[in-house]
Amino acid sequence: MSDMYNACKNFDEDPNIGAIVLTGSEKAFAAGADIKQMVGKNFMDCFMGNMFEEWTKITTIQKPV
């Protein structure tokens, strides 16, 4: 998620780009959490660890995503 945010931020700052389109590959596109990151964690581990903090950064992108 951090890589995706950084890429979107760079595109957002580029005046030659008017919109950002996210797509998946032929293999997969996940619109939710990576289950592998959650193995062995319970709700409180995820909640207290603020595991989805990176996801909220995407909302700061100003261009249409």
PDBQT receptor file of N, H, CA, C and O in Angstrom, charges set to zero:
ATOM      1  N   MET A   1       0.822  -1.190   0.000  1.00  0.00    +0.000 N 
ATOM      2  CA  MET A   1       0.000   0.000   0.000  1.00  0.00    +0.000 C 
ATOM      3  C   MET A   1       0.864   1.250   0.000  1.00  0.00    +0.000 C 
ATOM      4  O   MET A   1       0.527   2.263  -0.614  1.00  0.00    +0.000 OA
ATOM      5  N   SER A   2       1.968   1.157   0.693  1.00  0.00    +0.000 N 
ATOM      6  H   SER A   2       2.241   0.335   1.192  1.00  0.00    +0.000 HD
ATOM      7  CA  SER A   2       2.877   2.302   0.750  1.00  0.00    +0.000 C 
ATOM      8  C   SER A   2       3.414   2.638  -0.650  1.00  0.00    +0.000 C 
ATOM      9  O   SER A   2       3.507   3.808  -1.020  1.00  0.00    +0.000 OA
ATOM     10  N   ASP A   3       3.762   1.608  -1.417  1.00  0.00    +0.000 N 
ATOM     11  H   ASP A   3       3.686   0.657  -1.117  1.00  0.00    +0.000 HD
ATOM     12  CA  ASP A   3       4.244   1.832  -2.782  1.00  0.00    +0.000 C 
ATOM     13  C   ASP A   3       3.164   2.468  -3.644  1.00  0.00    +0.000 C 
ATOM     14  O   ASP A   3       3.449   3.372  -4.429  1.00  0.00    +0.000 OA
ATOM     15  N   MET A   4       1.927   2.003  -3.504  1.00  0.00    +0.000 N 
ATOM     16  H   MET A   4       1.696   1.269  -2.866  1.00  0.00    +0.000 HD
ATOM     17  CA  MET A   4       0.846   2.560  -4.302  1.00  0.00    +0.000 C 
ATOM     18  C   MET A   4       0.602   4.023  -3.931  1.00  0.00    +0.000 C 
ATOM     19  O   MET A   4       0.406   4.864  -4.808  1.00  0.00    +0.000 OA
ATOM     20  N   TYR A   5       0.616   4.321  -2.641  1.00  0.00    +0.000 N 
ATOM     21  H   TYR A   5       0.775   3.638  -1.929  1.00  0.00    +0.000 HD
ATOM     22  CA  TYR A   5       0.436   5.711  -2.215  1.00  0.00    +0.000 C 
ATOM     23  C   TYR A   5       1.534   6.598  -2.789  1.00  0.00    +0.000 C 
ATOM     24  O   TYR A   5       1.251   7.673  -3.319  1.00  0.00    +0.000 OA
ATOM     25  N   ASN A   6       2.786   6.156  -2.688  1.00  0.00    +0.000 N 
ATOM     26  H   ASN A   6       3.016   5.283  -2.258  1.00  0.00    +0.000 HD
ATOM     27  CA  ASN A   6       3.908   6.964  -3.180  1.00  0.00    +0.000 C 
ATOM     28  C   ASN A   6       3.799   7.202  -4.685  1.00  0.00    +0.000 C 
ATOM     29  O   ASN A   6       4.084   8.302  -5.160  1.00  0.00    +0.000 OA
ATOM     30  N   ALA A   7       3.394   6.190  -5.429  1.00  0.00    +0.000 N 
ATOM     31  H   ALA A   7       3.163   5.297  -5.043  1.00  0.00    +0.000 HD
ATOM     32  CA  ALA A   7       3.209   6.363  -6.875  1.00  0.00    +0.000 C 
ATOM     33  C   ALA A   7       2.093   7.360  -7.146  1.00  0.00    +0.000 C 
ATOM     34  O   ALA A   7       2.251   8.250  -7.981  1.00  0.00    +0.000 OA
ATOM     35  N   CYS A   8       0.964   7.224  -6.451  1.00  0.00    +0.000 N 
ATOM     36  H   CYS A   8       0.836   6.500  -5.773  1.00  0.00    +0.000 HD
ATOM     37  CA  CYS A   8      -0.157   8.144  -6.642  1.00  0.00    +0.000 C 
ATOM     38  C   CYS A   8       0.230   9.566  -6.264  1.00  0.00    +0.000 C 
ATOM     39  O   CYS A   8      -0.182  10.516  -6.930  1.00  0.00    +0.000 OA
ATOM     40  N   LYS A   9       1.015   9.724  -5.207  1.00  0.00    +0.000 N 
ATOM     41  H   LYS A   9       1.350   8.952  -4.666  1.00  0.00    +0.000 HD
ATOM     42  CA  LYS A   9       1.455  11.055  -4.786  1.00  0.00    +0.000 C 
ATOM     43  C   LYS A   9       2.318  11.702  -5.866  1.00  0.00    +0.000 C 
ATOM     44  O   LYS A   9       2.176  12.889  -6.159  1.00  0.00    +0.000 OA
ATOM     45  N   ASN A  10       3.214  10.909  -6.452  1.00  0.00    +0.000 N 
ATOM     46  H   ASN A  10       3.330   9.945  -6.214  1.00  0.00    +0.000 HD
ATOM     47  CA  ASN A  10       4.060  11.434  -7.529  1.00  0.00    +0.000 C 
ATOM     48  C   ASN A  10       3.216  11.828  -8.739  1.00  0.00    +0.000 C 
ATOM     49  O   ASN A  10       3.456  12.870  -9.349  1.00  0.00    +0.000 OA
ATOM     50  N   PHE A  11       2.228  11.002  -9.091  1.00  0.00    +0.000 N 
ATOM     51  H   PHE A  11       2.033  10.155  -8.595  1.00  0.00    +0.000 HD
ATOM     52  CA  PHE A  11       1.337  11.335 -10.205  1.00  0.00    +0.000 C 
ATOM     53  C   PHE A  11       0.517  12.575  -9.875  1.00  0.00    +0.000 C 
ATOM     54  O   PHE A  11       0.281  13.415 -10.742  1.00  0.00    +0.000 OA
ATOM     55  N   ASP A  12       0.087  12.688  -8.638  1.00  0.00    +0.000 N 
ATOM     56  H   ASP A  12       0.278  12.005  -7.933  1.00  0.00    +0.000 HD
ATOM     57  CA  ASP A  12      -0.719  13.826  -8.199  1.00  0.00    +0.000 C 
ATOM     58  C   ASP A  12       0.053  15.136  -8.334  1.00  0.00    +0.000 C 
ATOM     59  O   ASP A  12      -0.526  16.176  -8.649  1.00  0.00    +0.000 OA
ATOM     60  N   GLU A  13       1.350  15.079  -8.096  1.00  0.00    +0.000 N 
ATOM     61  H   GLU A  13       1.820  14.234  -7.840  1.00  0.00    +0.000 HD
ATOM     62  CA  GLU A  13       2.197  16.273  -8.154  1.00  0.00    +0.000 C 
ATOM     63  C   GLU A  13       2.643  16.612  -9.576  1.00  0.00    +0.000 C 
ATOM     64  O   GLU A  13       3.184  17.692  -9.813  1.00  0.00    +0.000 OA
ATOM     65  N   ASP A  14       2.422  15.707 -10.513  1.00  0.00    +0.000 N 
ATOM     66  H   ASP A  14       1.982  14.830 -10.321  1.00  0.00    +0.000 HD
ATOM     67  CA  ASP A  14       2.838  15.927 -11.905  1.00  0.00    +0.000 C 
ATOM     68  C   ASP A  14       1.758  16.708 -12.649  1.00  0.00    +0.000 C 
ATOM     69  O   ASP A  14       0.647  16.204 -12.816  1.00  0.00    +0.000 OA
ATOM     70  N   PRO A  15       2.055  17.925 -13.098  1.00  0.00    +0.000 N 
ATOM     71  CA  PRO A  15       1.042  18.752 -13.774  1.00  0.00    +0.000 C 
ATOM     72  C   PRO A  15       0.608  18.187 -15.128  1.00  0.00    +0.000 C 
ATOM     73  O   PRO A  15      -0.408  18.621 -15.671  1.00  0.00    +0.000 OA
ATOM     74  N   ASN A  16       1.346  17.241 -15.677  1.00  0.00    +0.000 N 
ATOM     75  H   ASN A  16       2.171  16.889 -15.236  1.00  0.00    +0.000 HD
ATOM     76  CA  ASN A  16       1.001  16.644 -16.970  1.00  0.00    +0.000 C 
ATOM     77  C   ASN A  16       0.004  15.490 -16.841  1.00  0.00    +0.000 C 
ATOM     78  O   ASN A  16      -0.456  14.950 -17.847  1.00  0.00    +0.000 OA
ATOM     79  N   ILE A  17      -0.326  15.115 -15.616  1.00  0.00    +0.000 N 
ATOM     80  H   ILE A  17       0.048  15.553 -14.798  1.00  0.00    +0.000 HD
ATOM     81  CA  ILE A  17      -1.253  14.006 -15.375  1.00  0.00    +0.000 C 
ATOM     82  C   ILE A  17      -2.556  14.577 -14.833  1.00  0.00    +0.000 C 
ATOM     83  O   ILE A  17      -2.553  15.322 -13.854  1.00  0.00    +0.000 OA
ATOM     84  N   GLY A  18      -3.670  14.226 -15.472  1.00  0.00    +0.000 N 
ATOM     85  H   GLY A  18      -3.673  13.621 -16.268  1.00  0.00    +0.000 HD
ATOM     86  CA  GLY A  18      -4.972  14.763 -15.072  1.00  0.00    +0.000 C 
ATOM     87  C   GLY A  18      -5.809  13.816 -14.241  1.00  0.00    +0.000 C 
ATOM     88  O   GLY A  18      -6.726  14.247 -13.542  1.00  0.00    +0.000 OA
ATOM     89  N   ALA A  19      -5.502  12.521 -14.309  1.00  0.00    +0.000 N 
ATOM     90  H   ALA A  19      -4.757  12.171 -14.877  1.00  0.00    +0.000 HD
ATOM     91  CA  ALA A  19      -6.264  11.520 -13.544  1.00  0.00    +0.000 C 
ATOM     92  C   ALA A  19      -5.384  10.294 -13.339  1.00  0.00    +0.000 C 
ATOM     93  O   ALA A  19      -4.440  10.055 -14.092  1.00  0.00    +0.000 OA
ATOM     94  N   ILE A  20      -5.707   9.535 -12.323  1.00  0.00    +0.000 N 
ATOM     95  H   ILE A  20      -6.474   9.729 -11.712  1.00  0.00    +0.000 HD
ATOM     96  CA  ILE A  20      -4.955   8.326 -11.992  1.00  0.00    +0.000 C 
ATOM     97  C   ILE A  20      -5.917   7.149 -12.077  1.00  0.00    +0.000 C 
ATOM     98  O   ILE A  20      -6.971   7.144 -11.439  1.00  0.00    +0.000 OA
ATOM     99  N   VAL A  21      -5.543   6.152 -12.871  1.00  0.00    +0.000 N 
ATOM    100  H   VAL A  21      -4.687   6.156 -13.389  1.00  0.00    +0.000 HD
ATOM    101  CA  VAL A  21      -6.383   4.961 -13.042  1.00  0.00    +0.000 C 
ATOM    102  C   VAL A  21      -5.654   3.766 -12.455  1.00  0.00    +0.000 C 
ATOM    103  O   VAL A  21      -4.526   3.461 -12.844  1.00  0.00    +0.000 OA
ATOM    104  N   LEU A  22      -6.302   3.092 -11.519  1.00  0.00    +0.000 N 
ATOM    105  H   LEU A  22      -7.218   3.339 -11.203  1.00  0.00    +0.000 HD
ATOM    106  CA  LEU A  22      -5.736   1.891 -10.908  1.00  0.00    +0.000 C 
ATOM    107  C   LEU A  22      -6.378   0.672 -11.548  1.00  0.00    +0.000 C 
ATOM    108  O   LEU A  22      -7.601   0.586 -11.657  1.00  0.00    +0.000 OA
ATOM    109  N   THR A  23      -5.551  -0.263 -11.967  1.00  0.00    +0.000 N 
ATOM    110  H   THR A  23      -4.557  -0.194 -11.879  1.00  0.00    +0.000 HD
ATOM    111  CA  THR A  23      -6.059  -1.500 -12.538  1.00  0.00    +0.000 C 
ATOM    112  C   THR A  23      -5.323  -2.676 -11.921  1.00  0.00    +0.000 C 
ATOM    113  O   THR A  23      -4.288  -2.508 -11.275  1.00  0.00    +0.000 OA
ATOM    114  N   GLY A  24      -5.856  -3.841 -12.122  1.00  0.00    +0.000 N 
ATOM    115  H   GLY A  24      -6.696  -3.977 -12.646  1.00  0.00    +0.000 HD
ATOM    116  CA  GLY A  24      -5.192  -5.055 -11.661  1.00  0.00    +0.000 C 
ATOM    117  C   GLY A  24      -4.484  -5.724 -12.825  1.00  0.00    +0.000 C 
ATOM    118  O   GLY A  24      -4.559  -5.265 -13.964  1.00  0.00    +0.000 OA
ATOM    119  N   SER A  25      -3.812  -6.790 -12.527  1.00  0.00    +0.000 N 
ATOM    120  H   SER A  25      -3.752  -7.163 -11.601  1.00  0.00    +0.000 HD
ATOM    121  CA  SER A  25      -3.158  -7.566 -13.572  1.00  0.00    +0.000 C 
ATOM    122  C   SER A  25      -4.079  -8.722 -13.962  1.00  0.00    +0.000 C 
ATOM    123  O   SER A  25      -5.148  -8.902 -13.378  1.00  0.00    +0.000 OA
ATOM    124  N   GLU A  26      -3.653  -9.495 -14.950  1.00  0.00    +0.000 N 
ATOM    125  H   GLU A  26      -2.785  -9.348 -15.425  1.00  0.00    +0.000 HD
ATOM    126  CA  GLU A  26      -4.442 -10.671 -15.313  1.00  0.00    +0.000 C 
ATOM    127  C   GLU A  26      -4.481 -11.660 -14.157  1.00  0.00    +0.000 C 
ATOM    128  O   GLU A  26      -5.439 -12.422 -14.021  1.00  0.00    +0.000 OA
ATOM    129  N   LYS A  27      -3.455 -11.652 -13.331  1.00  0.00    +0.000 N 
ATOM    130  H   LYS A  27      -2.677 -11.033 -13.441  1.00  0.00    +0.000 HD
ATOM    131  CA  LYS A  27      -3.367 -12.591 -12.218  1.00  0.00    +0.000 C 
ATOM    132  C   LYS A  27      -4.356 -12.233 -11.106  1.00  0.00    +0.000 C 
ATOM    133  O   LYS A  27      -5.107 -13.089 -10.638  1.00  0.00    +0.000 OA
ATOM    134  N   ALA A  28      -4.352 -10.971 -10.688  1.00  0.00    +0.000 N 
ATOM    135  H   ALA A  28      -3.741 -10.275 -11.068  1.00  0.00    +0.000 HD
ATOM    136  CA  ALA A  28      -5.208 -10.630  -9.549  1.00  0.00    +0.000 C 
ATOM    137  C   ALA A  28      -5.259  -9.130  -9.318  1.00  0.00    +0.000 C 
ATOM    138  O   ALA A  28      -4.362  -8.388  -9.718  1.00  0.00    +0.000 OA
ATOM    139  N   PHE A  29      -6.313  -8.710  -8.675  1.00  0.00    +0.000 N 
ATOM    140  H   PHE A  29      -7.042  -9.313  -8.350  1.00  0.00    +0.000 HD
ATOM    141  CA  PHE A  29      -6.421  -7.358  -8.137  1.00  0.00    +0.000 C 
ATOM    142  C   PHE A  29      -7.236  -7.475  -6.866  1.00  0.00    +0.000 C 
ATOM    143  O   PHE A  29      -8.366  -7.963  -6.891  1.00  0.00    +0.000 OA
ATOM    144  N   ALA A  30      -6.683  -7.039  -5.779  1.00  0.00    +0.000 N 
ATOM    145  H   ALA A  30      -5.766  -6.642  -5.758  1.00  0.00    +0.000 HD
ATOM    146  CA  ALA A  30      -7.386  -7.130  -4.503  1.00  0.00    +0.000 C 
ATOM    147  C   ALA A  30      -7.895  -5.754  -4.115  1.00  0.00    +0.000 C 
ATOM    148  O   ALA A  30      -7.137  -4.784  -4.090  1.00  0.00    +0.000 OA
ATOM    149  N   ALA A  31      -9.164  -5.676  -3.817  1.00  0.00    +0.000 N 
ATOM    150  H   ALA A  31      -9.780  -6.464  -3.837  1.00  0.00    +0.000 HD
ATOM    151  CA  ALA A  31      -9.748  -4.408  -3.382  1.00  0.00    +0.000 C 
ATOM    152  C   ALA A  31      -9.796  -4.320  -1.864  1.00  0.00    +0.000 C 
ATOM    153  O   ALA A  31     -10.317  -3.354  -1.308  1.00  0.00    +0.000 OA
ATOM    154  N   GLY A  32      -9.261  -5.312  -1.209  1.00  0.00    +0.000 N 
ATOM    155  H   GLY A  32      -8.837  -6.097  -1.660  1.00  0.00    +0.000 HD
ATOM    156  CA  GLY A  32      -9.304  -5.349   0.249  1.00  0.00    +0.000 C 
ATOM    157  C   GLY A  32      -7.941  -5.664   0.829  1.00  0.00    +0.000 C 
ATOM    158  O   GLY A  32      -6.912  -5.490   0.176  1.00  0.00    +0.000 OA
ATOM    159  N   ALA A  33      -7.952  -6.124   2.049  1.00  0.00    +0.000 N 
ATOM    160  H   ALA A  33      -8.787  -6.265   2.580  1.00  0.00    +0.000 HD
ATOM    161  CA  ALA A  33      -6.712  -6.397   2.772  1.00  0.00    +0.000 C 
ATOM    162  C   ALA A  33      -6.000  -7.624   2.220  1.00  0.00    +0.000 C 
ATOM    163  O   ALA A  33      -6.630  -8.535   1.682  1.00  0.00    +0.000 OA
ATOM    164  N   ASP A  34      -4.695  -7.634   2.361  1.00  0.00    +0.000 N 
ATOM    165  H   ASP A  34      -4.184  -6.894   2.798  1.00  0.00    +0.000 HD
ATOM    166  CA  ASP A  34      -3.906  -8.813   2.028  1.00  0.00    +0.000 C 
ATOM    167  C   ASP A  34      -4.024  -9.773   3.199  1.00  0.00    +0.000 C 
ATOM    168  O   ASP A  34      -3.514  -9.512   4.289  1.00  0.00    +0.000 OA
ATOM    169  N   ILE A  35      -4.692 -10.870   2.962  1.00  0.00    +0.000 N 
ATOM    170  H   ILE A  35      -5.105 -11.082   2.077  1.00  0.00    +0.000 HD
ATOM    171  CA  ILE A  35      -4.960 -11.830   4.039  1.00  0.00    +0.000 C 
ATOM    172  C   ILE A  35      -3.657 -12.339   4.651  1.00  0.00    +0.000 C 
ATOM    173  O   ILE A  35      -3.615 -12.639   5.844  1.00  0.00    +0.000 OA
ATOM    174  N   LYS A  36      -2.594 -12.442   3.851  1.00  0.00    +0.000 N 
ATOM    175  H   LYS A  36      -2.629 -12.198   2.882  1.00  0.00    +0.000 HD
ATOM    176  CA  LYS A  36      -1.315 -12.915   4.384  1.00  0.00    +0.000 C 
ATOM    177  C   LYS A  36      -0.792 -11.998   5.485  1.00  0.00    +0.000 C 
ATOM    178  O   LYS A  36      -0.100 -12.455   6.395  1.00  0.00    +0.000 OA
ATOM    179  N   GLN A  37      -1.118 -10.712   5.409  1.00  0.00    +0.000 N 
ATOM    180  H   GLN A  37      -1.680 -10.341   4.670  1.00  0.00    +0.000 HD
ATOM    181  CA  GLN A  37      -0.670  -9.781   6.445  1.00  0.00    +0.000 C 
ATOM    182  C   GLN A  37      -1.453  -9.966   7.742  1.00  0.00    +0.000 C 
ATOM    183  O   GLN A  37      -1.013  -9.539   8.809  1.00  0.00    +0.000 OA
ATOM    184  N   MET A  38      -2.613 -10.603   7.639  1.00  0.00    +0.000 N 
ATOM    185  H   MET A  38      -2.971 -10.950   6.772  1.00  0.00    +0.000 HD
ATOM    186  CA  MET A  38      -3.482 -10.719   8.803  1.00  0.00    +0.000 C 
ATOM    187  C   MET A  38      -3.395 -12.083   9.492  1.00  0.00    +0.000 C 
ATOM    188  O   MET A  38      -3.985 -12.282  10.554  1.00  0.00    +0.000 OA
ATOM    189  N   VAL A  39      -2.665 -13.012   8.893  1.00  0.00    +0.000 N 
ATOM    190  H   VAL A  39      -2.186 -12.851   8.031  1.00  0.00    +0.000 HD
ATOM    191  CA  VAL A  39      -2.538 -14.343   9.488  1.00  0.00    +0.000 C 
ATOM    192  C   VAL A  39      -1.919 -14.217  10.876  1.00  0.00    +0.000 C 
ATOM    193  O   VAL A  39      -0.889 -13.566  11.045  1.00  0.00    +0.000 OA
ATOM    194  N   GLY A  40      -2.531 -14.821  11.836  1.00  0.00    +0.000 N 
ATOM    195  H   GLY A  40      -3.368 -15.350  11.699  1.00  0.00    +0.000 HD
ATOM    196  CA  GLY A  40      -2.004 -14.800  13.197  1.00  0.00    +0.000 C 
ATOM    197  C   GLY A  40      -2.379 -13.561  13.997  1.00  0.00    +0.000 C 
ATOM    198  O   GLY A  40      -1.988 -13.428  15.157  1.00  0.00    +0.000 OA
ATOM    199  N   LYS A  41      -3.136 -12.650  13.385  1.00  0.00    +0.000 N 
ATOM    200  H   LYS A  41      -3.454 -12.758  12.443  1.00  0.00    +0.000 HD
ATOM    201  CA  LYS A  41      -3.550 -11.444  14.103  1.00  0.00    +0.000 C 
ATOM    202  C   LYS A  41      -5.033 -11.530  14.415  1.00  0.00    +0.000 C 
ATOM    203  O   LYS A  41      -5.820 -12.063  13.633  1.00  0.00    +0.000 OA
ATOM    204  N   ASN A  42      -5.393 -11.003  15.556  1.00  0.00    +0.000 N 
ATOM    205  H   ASN A  42      -4.754 -10.571  16.191  1.00  0.00    +0.000 HD
ATOM    206  CA  ASN A  42      -6.809 -10.902  15.878  1.00  0.00    +0.000 C 
ATOM    207  C   ASN A  42      -7.265  -9.460  15.644  1.00  0.00    +0.000 C 
ATOM    208  O   ASN A  42      -6.472  -8.609  15.241  1.00  0.00    +0.000 OA
ATOM    209  N   PHE A  43      -8.522  -9.199  15.895  1.00  0.00    +0.000 N 
ATOM    210  H   PHE A  43      -9.167  -9.890  16.222  1.00  0.00    +0.000 HD
ATOM    211  CA  PHE A  43      -9.068  -7.866  15.648  1.00  0.00    +0.000 C 
ATOM    212  C   PHE A  43      -8.273  -6.787  16.376  1.00  0.00    +0.000 C 
ATOM    213  O   PHE A  43      -7.935  -5.762  15.783  1.00  0.00    +0.000 OA
ATOM    214  N   MET A  44      -7.977  -7.004  17.635  1.00  0.00    +0.000 N 
ATOM    215  H   MET A  44      -8.252  -7.836  18.116  1.00  0.00    +0.000 HD
ATOM    216  CA  MET A  44      -7.282  -5.978  18.419  1.00  0.00    +0.000 C 
ATOM    217  C   MET A  44      -5.872  -5.723  17.890  1.00  0.00    +0.000 C 
ATOM    218  O   MET A  44      -5.401  -4.586  17.910  1.00  0.00    +0.000 OA
ATOM    219  N   ASP A  45      -5.192  -6.774  17.417  1.00  0.00    +0.000 N 
ATOM    220  H   ASP A  45      -5.574  -7.698  17.401  1.00  0.00    +0.000 HD
ATOM    221  CA  ASP A  45      -3.864  -6.569  16.825  1.00  0.00    +0.000 C 
ATOM    222  C   ASP A  45      -3.955  -5.619  15.636  1.00  0.00    +0.000 C 
ATOM    223  O   ASP A  45      -3.145  -4.703  15.498  1.00  0.00    +0.000 OA
ATOM    224  N   CYS A  46      -4.942  -5.845  14.784  1.00  0.00    +0.000 N 
ATOM    225  H   CYS A  46      -5.601  -6.589  14.896  1.00  0.00    +0.000 HD
ATOM    226  CA  CYS A  46      -5.124  -5.001  13.590  1.00  0.00    +0.000 C 
ATOM    227  C   CYS A  46      -5.551  -3.595  13.976  1.00  0.00    +0.000 C 
ATOM    228  O   CYS A  46      -5.044  -2.612  13.437  1.00  0.00    +0.000 OA
ATOM    229  N   PHE A  47      -6.482  -3.505  14.909  1.00  0.00    +0.000 N 
ATOM    230  H   PHE A  47      -6.894  -4.304  15.348  1.00  0.00    +0.000 HD
ATOM    231  CA  PHE A  47      -7.013  -2.208  15.316  1.00  0.00    +0.000 C 
ATOM    232  C   PHE A  47      -5.964  -1.374  16.038  1.00  0.00    +0.000 C 
ATOM    233  O   PHE A  47      -5.743  -0.216  15.682  1.00  0.00    +0.000 OA
ATOM    234  N   MET A  48      -5.326  -1.938  17.032  1.00  0.00    +0.000 N 
ATOM    235  H   MET A  48      -5.506  -2.878  17.322  1.00  0.00    +0.000 HD
ATOM    236  CA  MET A  48      -4.349  -1.193  17.822  1.00  0.00    +0.000 C 
ATOM    237  C   MET A  48      -3.066  -0.914  17.036  1.00  0.00    +0.000 C 
ATOM    238  O   MET A  48      -2.386   0.080  17.289  1.00  0.00    +0.000 OA
ATOM    239  N   GLY A  49      -2.740  -1.782  16.092  1.00  0.00    +0.000 N 
ATOM    240  H   GLY A  49      -3.292  -2.589  15.886  1.00  0.00    +0.000 HD
ATOM    241  CA  GLY A  49      -1.545  -1.588  15.283  1.00  0.00    +0.000 C 
ATOM    242  C   GLY A  49      -1.782  -0.627  14.129  1.00  0.00    +0.000 C 
ATOM    243  O   GLY A  49      -0.867  -0.324  13.364  1.00  0.00    +0.000 OA
ATOM    244  N   ASN A  50      -3.033  -0.143  14.007  1.00  0.00    +0.000 N 
ATOM    245  H   ASN A  50      -3.777  -0.389  14.629  1.00  0.00    +0.000 HD
ATOM    246  CA  ASN A  50      -3.406   0.784  12.937  1.00  0.00    +0.000 C 
ATOM    247  C   ASN A  50      -2.916   0.260  11.593  1.00  0.00    +0.000 C 
ATOM    248  O   ASN A  50      -2.292   0.979  10.813  1.00  0.00    +0.000 OA
ATOM    249  N   MET A  51      -3.212  -1.000  11.347  1.00  0.00    +0.000 N 
ATOM    250  H   MET A  51      -3.719  -1.585  11.981  1.00  0.00    +0.000 HD
ATOM    251  CA  MET A  51      -2.726  -1.713  10.181  1.00  0.00    +0.000 C 
ATOM    252  C   MET A  51      -3.166  -1.089   8.853  1.00  0.00    +0.000 C 
ATOM    253  O   MET A  51      -2.503  -1.279   7.834  1.00  0.00    +0.000 OA
ATOM    254  N   PHE A  52      -4.261  -0.357   8.856  1.00  0.00    +0.000 N 
ATOM    255  H   PHE A  52      -4.800  -0.203   9.683  1.00  0.00    +0.000 HD
ATOM    256  CA  PHE A  52      -4.760   0.219   7.610  1.00  0.00    +0.000 C 
ATOM    257  C   PHE A  52      -4.458   1.715   7.482  1.00  0.00    +0.000 C 
ATOM    258  O   PHE A  52      -5.067   2.399   6.659  1.00  0.00    +0.000 OA
ATOM    259  N   GLU A  53      -3.543   2.215   8.274  1.00  0.00    +0.000 N 
ATOM    260  H   GLU A  53      -3.049   1.659   8.943  1.00  0.00    +0.000 HD
ATOM    261  CA  GLU A  53      -3.187   3.637   8.238  1.00  0.00    +0.000 C 
ATOM    262  C   GLU A  53      -2.736   4.074   6.845  1.00  0.00    +0.000 C 
ATOM    263  O   GLU A  53      -3.104   5.153   6.379  1.00  0.00    +0.000 OA
ATOM    264  N   GLU A  54      -1.941   3.240   6.185  1.00  0.00    +0.000 N 
ATOM    265  H   GLU A  54      -1.642   2.364   6.563  1.00  0.00    +0.000 HD
ATOM    266  CA  GLU A  54      -1.453   3.574   4.845  1.00  0.00    +0.000 C 
ATOM    267  C   GLU A  54      -2.608   3.776   3.872  1.00  0.00    +0.000 C 
ATOM    268  O   GLU A  54      -2.513   4.603   2.965  1.00  0.00    +0.000 OA
ATOM    269  N   TRP A  55      -3.690   3.034   4.047  1.00  0.00    +0.000 N 
ATOM    270  H   TRP A  55      -3.767   2.362   4.784  1.00  0.00    +0.000 HD
ATOM    271  CA  TRP A  55      -4.820   3.119   3.129  1.00  0.00    +0.000 C 
ATOM    272  C   TRP A  55      -5.450   4.509   3.170  1.00  0.00    +0.000 C 
ATOM    273  O   TRP A  55      -5.900   5.012   2.140  1.00  0.00    +0.000 OA
ATOM    274  N   THR A  56      -5.489   5.124   4.326  1.00  0.00    +0.000 N 
ATOM    275  H   THR A  56      -5.123   4.715   5.162  1.00  0.00    +0.000 HD
ATOM    276  CA  THR A  56      -6.153   6.422   4.444  1.00  0.00    +0.000 C 
ATOM    277  C   THR A  56      -5.370   7.529   3.735  1.00  0.00    +0.000 C 
ATOM    278  O   THR A  56      -5.943   8.567   3.403  1.00  0.00    +0.000 OA
ATOM    279  N   LYS A  57      -4.091   7.329   3.501  1.00  0.00    +0.000 N 
ATOM    280  H   LYS A  57      -3.625   6.485   3.770  1.00  0.00    +0.000 HD
ATOM    281  CA  LYS A  57      -3.287   8.342   2.811  1.00  0.00    +0.000 C 
ATOM    282  C   LYS A  57      -3.779   8.552   1.378  1.00  0.00    +0.000 C 
ATOM    283  O   LYS A  57      -3.646   9.649   0.836  1.00  0.00    +0.000 OA
ATOM    284  N   ILE A  58      -4.337   7.529   0.770  1.00  0.00    +0.000 N 
ATOM    285  H   ILE A  58      -4.445   6.638   1.211  1.00  0.00    +0.000 HD
ATOM    286  CA  ILE A  58      -4.833   7.649  -0.602  1.00  0.00    +0.000 C 
ATOM    287  C   ILE A  58      -5.906   8.734  -0.691  1.00  0.00    +0.000 C 
ATOM    288  O   ILE A  58      -6.069   9.357  -1.741  1.00  0.00    +0.000 OA
ATOM    289  N   THR A  59      -6.634   8.963   0.392  1.00  0.00    +0.000 N 
ATOM    290  H   THR A  59      -6.502   8.457   1.244  1.00  0.00    +0.000 HD
ATOM    291  CA  THR A  59      -7.694   9.965   0.371  1.00  0.00    +0.000 C 
ATOM    292  C   THR A  59      -7.155  11.392   0.267  1.00  0.00    +0.000 C 
ATOM    293  O   THR A  59      -7.925  12.327   0.047  1.00  0.00    +0.000 OA
ATOM    294  N   THR A  60      -5.840  11.571   0.423  1.00  0.00    +0.000 N 
ATOM    295  H   THR A  60      -5.214  10.812   0.602  1.00  0.00    +0.000 HD
ATOM    296  CA  THR A  60      -5.260  12.907   0.308  1.00  0.00    +0.000 C 
ATOM    297  C   THR A  60      -4.911  13.271  -1.133  1.00  0.00    +0.000 C 
ATOM    298  O   THR A  60      -4.550  14.415  -1.411  1.00  0.00    +0.000 OA
ATOM    299  N   ILE A  61      -5.015  12.317  -2.044  1.00  0.00    +0.000 N 
ATOM    300  H   ILE A  61      -5.308  11.388  -1.818  1.00  0.00    +0.000 HD
ATOM    301  CA  ILE A  61      -4.727  12.578  -3.451  1.00  0.00    +0.000 C 
ATOM    302  C   ILE A  61      -5.816  13.496  -4.014  1.00  0.00    +0.000 C 
ATOM    303  O   ILE A  61      -7.005  13.228  -3.841  1.00  0.00    +0.000 OA
ATOM    304  N   GLN A  62      -5.419  14.559  -4.675  1.00  0.00    +0.000 N 
ATOM    305  H   GLN A  62      -4.453  14.777  -4.816  1.00  0.00    +0.000 HD
ATOM    306  CA  GLN A  62      -6.371  15.563  -5.161  1.00  0.00    +0.000 C 
ATOM    307  C   GLN A  62      -6.951  15.241  -6.533  1.00  0.00    +0.000 C 
ATOM    308  O   GLN A  62      -8.082  15.626  -6.829  1.00  0.00    +0.000 OA
ATOM    309  N   LYS A  63      -6.207  14.552  -7.362  1.00  0.00    +0.000 N 
ATOM    310  H   LYS A  63      -5.288  14.239  -7.122  1.00  0.00    +0.000 HD
ATOM    311  CA  LYS A  63      -6.680  14.228  -8.705  1.00  0.00    +0.000 C 
ATOM    312  C   LYS A  63      -7.671  13.060  -8.633  1.00  0.00    +0.000 C 
ATOM    313  O   LYS A  63      -7.635  12.268  -7.691  1.00  0.00    +0.000 OA
ATOM    314  N   PRO A  64      -8.552  12.959  -9.632  1.00  0.00    +0.000 N 
ATOM    315  CA  PRO A  64      -9.469  11.808  -9.646  1.00  0.00    +0.000 C 
ATOM    316  C   PRO A  64      -8.680  10.503  -9.705  1.00  0.00    +0.000 C 
ATOM    317  O   PRO A  64      -7.759  10.355 -10.508  1.00  0.00    +0.000 OA
ATOM    318  N   VAL A  65      -9.054   9.568  -8.849  1.00  0.00    +0.000 N 
ATOM    319  H   VAL A  65      -9.803   9.688  -8.197  1.00  0.00    +0.000 HD
ATOM    320  CA  VAL A  65      -8.407   8.246  -8.814  1.00  0.00    +0.000 C 
ATOM    321  C   VAL A  65      -9.470   7.230  -9.176  1.00  0.00    +0.000 C 
ATOM    322  O   VAL A  65      -9.189   6.032  -9.221  1.00  0.00    +0.000 OA
TER     323      VAL A  65
